[in-house]
Structures are given as C-alpha cells and as structure tokens.
Amino acid sequence: MSHRMPEGEDPMHPLIELESRHCAHNYHPLPVVLVRGEGHYVWDDQGNRYLDMMSAYSAVSHGHAHPRIVNALVEQARSLNIVSRAFHSNRLGAFLERICRLTGQDMALPMNTGAEAVETALKAARKWAWQVKGVPDGKQEIIACEGNFHGRTIAICGLSTERQYREGFGPFPPGLKTVPYGDAAALEAAITPRTAAFLVEPIQGEGGIVIPPDGYLAACAEICRRHNVMLIADEVQTGLGRTGKLLACEHEGVQPDGLVLGKALGGGVLPVSMFLARRELMEVFRPGDHGSTFGGNPLAAAVGLEALQVLEDENLVEESASKGAWLLEELRGIDSPLVREVRGRGLFIGIEIDPKRSTARAVVERLMARGLLSKETHETVVRLAPPLAIPMALLAWAVEELRLVLTEGD
C-alpha cells in the first residue's frame, strides 16, 4: 500500500477555521485535522493516513491506542476514576512502587503535566535548602541552563532564556539563574551557599535535540555533590526509553537526586507525571504543603502502571537503542545542502536545517504532503521521535521520504 499522501489540508478547512476562531492562538499546528490513531499511524478527516514521527513530543512512545493500555484505561474507568488524594486508593501504591524501583528513587509525588512536576521539584528543592541546608527562606537559588525548556508556568518562564517565553509575562520570581548548557565549569562558578538545585535536561529536546559534551552530566553530578546542591534531571521528554536507555541520565551512569517524568508515563492516553527523589529531598513535604486534585488518581495510576509494564514486556528501551542508532546513521548519510547537522540519541533525533536555504517549517509541510508527520522546533530543527516499537520497514520508508524532501531541487 502506498504511503504517499495528497497535499495538505486547505487552511480554511471548516474545522481548522472553527478552532482558530475559538481557541487561543498559542500554537501553530500543521494544517491537518486528525481523527484517529492506531499504532504508528494517524488518519485525517479525509481518510489520509500518516506515519507519526513525532509521538506528541514523546507522549505516544507506546504507539497510538495501545490495546493493553486502552484496556487498562477502560477497566479502571468502570470501577473508580477520581477521588482526590483526600483518600487512599487501591491503585496508587503499586504504581509508585514500580516507578521508584525502576528509576532507583526512594519516593514519588504524582502530578499530571510535566510543568506541574517541574514546579513540584522546584518547591521541594527550595524547602530542602531552607529546612536542611540552612538557606534563609526567600534566598534560595535554582540554576538551570540556557536554551532549556522545563514548561510554561511563570516560575519556569523565569528560568527560560527564550525571549518569546518571557516577554510580557513578568515579573518573575527571584533566585532563578541560568548558565551555558554543556559547560560544567560555568555551573560550578554560578553555585553559591544559597544554591538549592541544578535543574537540567540530559538532552535538550525543545531546544533542538541538543546533546551536551560527553561527561558533562557526570561532571555536573560531582559538582553538585561537592557543593551540597540537589541535581534534578528533567526527563519529561527523554525518559522511559526515548534515548535508548530507560533514563537519559544512564548514558553517563548518573543517578540524580531528583527526577521529573511525564509524557510517555501516561501511555499516550492520559496526562500523567511525577516528581521522584531520594528520601531526604522528598520528606520536606508535609500535609498541606503541596497537592493536586487529579494527581495520582486511580485512572492515571492504572494507566501508568500498565504503560511501564508494556515498556518492559515489549523491550521498548532496547528497540529505541537499536533502531535509533540505525536511523541516525542513515540520516547522516543523506547528502543535502539543506542539512547542517543530524544529531540524536535513540529515537530522539533532530535534523538542523540551514536557514539560508530553507526553514524547518517548509520541510515538515513537504513531509506532511508525503504522509509523514513531524514538527519543527525553533524554526531550524526538524524533530523525529516516532513510537518506540516502529517497524524497521517503516523507518526505512521514512528515511527515503526524508531523502526525497531534503534533496528535491538539487
């Protein structure tokens, strides 16, 4: 069956126009209206099929509508869904025990979205610095990296170095600092006696699939230990197999003090996130300090537990490692003047487009017309992050479509 698709939707498609009229214009979607997803594919309202090479920013690592995960959702929905953390449920404990065991962390605090989990991490680090380290309250400092993306709340935007993420949204909380990404010496120079934590992505996803120099994360971990600073890894996008390891930190043998997970944790069907940490950091929370009505609900716990089981049963971490290595080599073999660099780890790959020759948006629009869905980031990088179980035949097809798009007109 041919994978070639007709040209993309008319921008004035009635459903696109309806959404544009009533929805805030905070996204710039590709002009396609999706109605169904299964496995590695999605379909639009015209019946056209597309290979999903984006996986909702890694949230659909298991594939669309994975039957086991959907079944877990349906079965739990028939019994108990939302009760809030005002009560115990029979689902949460097993979920948290499993993810703590897998990641080597002691305790977890369940939330819903990645940004909420990052906010939870920031609160934990600040209270730890006050309660344990002895930093005066209101003087605690958090350090992050230039080019980071940890979410879009006011506090997190205060850590961003992207002008658009900050402009018009201030004032931001004090005590937020940034250092160059990939520069361990810059981190050490920025640490003061008031520093609570260093928040870092092992690979910057939204920043354009930016991989730091070898040894960077391990050096940062040593610096943080020496200065009694909590190392918190944001693995919302990179975690749960995306980079060919369960956690991207494992590429350098680093065990962070705190860990943020989300996206793939919900199995592609629900928003599920959490902050995990060693006991000393997590035990600063007391009843009333922090919470979420939906965080850790029975439906999310059942889905999250099944998502973790599927990850293990289907060897998705190993699949990501082997297929990602093959895909990276194939993409680097494409000879195109449009391509400045191809970089990635596992099935987390970015193709940097030379802005003097084209834009990443133009590339993804041409790919969409050929039946392959991806998305640009920062206008210069085409991001590729397919479901982890994608068959090799489909990856090979994707490479050929990318080759045709990237070399057309040569």
Residue pairs with C-beta under 8 A, 6 or more apart in sequence:
3 49
3 51
3 370
3 371
3 372
3 397
3 401
4 370
4 371
5 48
5 49
5 50
5 368
5 369
5 370
5 371
6 46
6 48
6 369
7 369
8 30
8 31
8 32
8 365
8 368
8 369
9 16
9 31
9 32
9 33
9 44
9 46
10 31
11 31
13 31
13 33
15 33
15 45
16 31
16 33
30 364
30 365
30 368
30 373
30 375
32 44
32 50
32 368
32 373
33 44
33 45
34 42
34 43
34 44
34 45
35 43
35 44
35 45
36 42
36 43
37 43
37 52
37 60
37 64
37 65
38 63
38 64
38 65
39 63
39 64
39 65
39 387
39 389
40 51
40 52
40 63
40 64
40 386
40 387
40 389
40 390
40 391
40 394
41 49
41 50
41 51
41 52
41 64
42 49
42 50
42 52
42 64
42 373
43 49
43 50
44 50
48 371
49 371
50 368
50 371
50 372
50 373
51 371
51 372
51 373
51 386
51 394
51 397
51 398
52 60
52 64
52 373
52 386
52 387
53 367
53 372
53 373
53 374
53 384
53 385
53 386
53 398
54 373
54 374
54 375
54 383
54 384
54 385
54 386
55 61
55 268
55 385
55 386
55 387
56 263
56 268
57 205
57 237
57 263
57 385
58 205
58 236
58 237
58 238
58 242
58 263
58 264
58 348
58 385
59 262
59 263
59 264
59 266
59 268
60 264
60 268
60 387
61 240
61 241
61 242
61 263
61 264
61 268
61 311
61 316
61 387
61 388
62 69
62 264
62 267
62 268
62 307
62 310
62 311
62 316
62 387
62 388
62 389
63 268
63 387
63 388
63 389
64 268
64 387
65 268
65 269
66 267
66 268
66 310
68 306
68 309
68 310
69 267
69 268
69 269
69 303
69 306
69 307
69 310
70 269
71 306
72 267
72 302
72 303
72 305
72 306
73 269
73 270
73 299
73 302
73 303
75 302
76 91
76 298
76 299
76 302
76 303
77 299
79 298
80 89
80 90
80 91
80 298
80 299
81 297
81 298
81 299
82 293
82 294
82 297
82 298
82 299
83 89
83 297
83 298
84 293
84 294
84 297
85 291
85 292
85 293
85 295
85 296
89 296
89 297
89 298
89 301
90 298
91 298
91 301
91 302
91 305
92 110
92 296
92 298
92 301
94 301
94 305
95 110
95 296
95 301
95 302
95 304
95 305
95 308
96 107
96 108
96 110
96 274
96 296
96 301
98 305
98 308
99 105
99 108
99 261
99 265
99 274
99 276
99 304
99 308
100 106
100 107
100 108
100 276
102 246
102 308
103 246
103 247
103 259
103 261
103 276
104 255
105 259
105 276
105 277
105 278
106 277
106 278
106 279
106 282
107 276
107 277
107 278
107 279
107 282
107 283
108 274
108 275
108 276
108 277
108 282
109 120
109 124
109 274
109 275
109 276
109 282
109 285
109 290
109 295
110 272
110 273
110 274
110 292
110 295
110 296
110 300
110 301
111 117
111 120
111 262
111 273
111 274
111 275
111 292
111 295
111 296
112 271
112 272
112 273
112 292
112 294
112 295
112 300
113 151
113 262
113 271
113 273
114 150
114 151
114 234
114 236
114 260
114 262
114 263
114 273
115 150
115 151
115 152
115 153
115 156
116 273
116 292
116 295
117 236
117 260
117 261
117 262
117 273
117 274
117 275
118 150
118 151
118 153
118 156
118 199
118 234
118 236
118 260
118 275
119 151
119 153
119 155
119 156
120 275
120 290
121 197
121 199
121 232
121 234
121 258
121 260
121 275
121 277
122 142
122 155
122 156
122 197
122 199
123 289
123 290
124 258
124 275
124 277
124 281
124 282
124 284
124 285
125 140
125 142
125 196
125 197
125 199
125 230
125 232
125 258
125 281
126 140
126 142
126 175
126 196
127 284
127 285
127 289
128 196
128 230
128 280
128 281
128 284
129 135
129 140
129 194
129 195
129 196
129 197
130 136
130 137
130 140
131 284
132 280
132 284
133 196
133 228
135 193
135 194
135 196
136 194
138 174
138 175
139 175
139 194
140 175
140 194
140 196
141 175
141 176
141 177
141 192
141 194
141 195
141 196
142 159
142 175
142 176
142 177
142 195
142 196
142 197
142 198
142 199
143 177
143 178
143 179
143 187
143 190
143 191
143 195
143 197
143 198
143 199
143 229
144 150
144 159
144 176
144 177
144 178
144 179
144 198
144 199
144 200
145 178
145 179
145 180
145 181
145 200
145 201
145 204
146 161
146 178
146 179
146 180
146 181
147 161
147 162
147 181
147 204
147 207
147 208
147 210
148 159
148 160
148 161
148 178
148 181
148 199
148 200
148 201
148 204
148 207
148 234
149 160
149 162
149 201
149 204
149 205
149 206
149 207
150 156
150 159
150 160
150 199
150 201
150 234
152 165
154 169
154 172
154 173
155 172
155 173
155 176
157 165
157 166
157 169
157 172
158 166
158 170
158 172
158 173
158 176
159 176
159 178
159 199
160 166
161 178
166 172
175 194
177 190
179 186
179 187
179 189
179 190
180 186
181 200
181 204
181 207
181 210
181 212
182 210
182 212
182 213
182 216
183 216
184 216
184 219
184 220
184 223
187 198
187 220
187 223
188 223
188 227
191 198
191 223
191 227
191 229
195 227
195 229
196 229
196 230
197 229
197 230
197 231
197 232
197 257
197 258
198 220
198 224
198 229
198 230
198 231
198 232
199 232
199 234
200 217
200 220
200 231
200 232
200 233
200 234
201 207
201 233
201 234
201 235
201 237
201 238
202 212
202 217
202 233
202 235
202 238
202 243
202 247
202 248
202 249
202 251
202 252
202 254
203 209
203 210
203 211
203 212
203 238
203 243
203 248
203 345
203 348
204 210
205 237
205 238
205 348
205 377
205 383
206 237
206 377
206 378
207 377
207 378
208 350
208 352
208 377
208 378
208 380
208 381
209 343
209 344
209 348
209 349
209 350
209 377
209 381
209 383
210 343
210 350
211 343
211 344
211 345
214 252
215 252
216 252
217 249
217 251
217 252
217 254
218 252
218 253
218 254
220 231
221 231
221 254
221 255
221 256
223 229
224 230
224 231
224 257
225 231
230 257
230 258
230 281
231 254
231 256
231 257
231 258
232 256
232 257
232 258
232 259
232 260
232 277
233 247
233 248
233 249
233 254
233 256
233 258
233 259
233 260
234 260
235 247
235 248
235 249
235 259
235 260
235 261
236 260
236 261
236 262
236 263
236 273
237 263
237 348
238 247
238 248
238 348
239 246
239 247
239 248
239 259
239 261
239 262
239 263
239 264
239 265
240 246
240 247
240 261
240 263
240 264
240 265
240 307
240 308
240 311
241 264
241 311
241 316
241 317
241 319
241 320
241 346
241 388
242 248
242 264
242 320
242 346
242 347
242 348
242 385
242 388
243 251
243 320
243 324
243 345
243 346
243 347
243 348
244 251
244 317
244 320
244 321
244 322
244 324
244 325
244 345
244 346
244 347
245 251
245 317
245 321
245 346
246 317
247 259
248 345
249 255
249 256
249 259
251 345
257 277
257 278
257 281
258 275
258 276
258 277
258 278
258 281
259 275
259 276
259 277
260 273
260 274
260 275
260 276
261 273
261 274
261 276
262 271
262 272
262 273
262 274
263 273
264 307
264 311
265 272
265 273
265 274
265 304
265 307
265 308
266 272
266 273
266 300
266 303
266 304
266 307
267 303
267 304
267 306
267 307
267 310
268 307
269 303
270 299
270 300
270 303
270 304
271 300
272 300
272 303
272 304
272 307
274 295
275 282
276 282
294 300
310 316
311 317
314 389
316 388
316 389
317 388
319 388
319 389
320 346
320 347
320 388
321 346
323 347
323 388
323 390
323 392
323 395
324 344
324 345
324 346
324 347
324 348
324 349
326 392
326 395
327 344
327 347
327 349
327 384
327 395
327 399
328 342
328 344
328 349
330 396
330 399
331 342
331 349
331 351
331 384
331 399
331 402
332 342
334 342
334 399
334 402
334 403
334 406
334 407
335 407
336 403
336 406
336 407
336 410
337 354
337 357
337 410
338 353
338 354
338 357
338 358
338 363
338 406
339 351
339 352
339 353
339 354
339 406
340 352
340 353
340 354
341 351
341 352
342 349
342 350
342 351
342 352
343 349
343 350
343 352
344 350
344 384
347 384
347 385
347 386
347 388
347 390
348 385
349 383
349 384
349 385
350 377
350 381
350 382
350 383
350 384
351 360
351 363
351 381
351 382
351 384
351 402
351 406
352 380
352 381
353 359
353 360
353 363
353 380
353 381
353 382
355 379
355 380
359 376
359 379
359 380
360 376
360 377
360 378
360 379
360 380
360 381
360 382
361 376
361 379
363 376
363 382
363 405
363 406
364 373
364 374
364 375
364 376
364 382
366 405
366 408
367 373
367 374
367 382
367 401
367 402
367 405
370 401
370 404
370 405
371 401
372 398
372 401
372 402
374 382
374 383
374 384
375 382
375 383
376 382
376 383
377 383
384 398
386 394
386 395
386 398
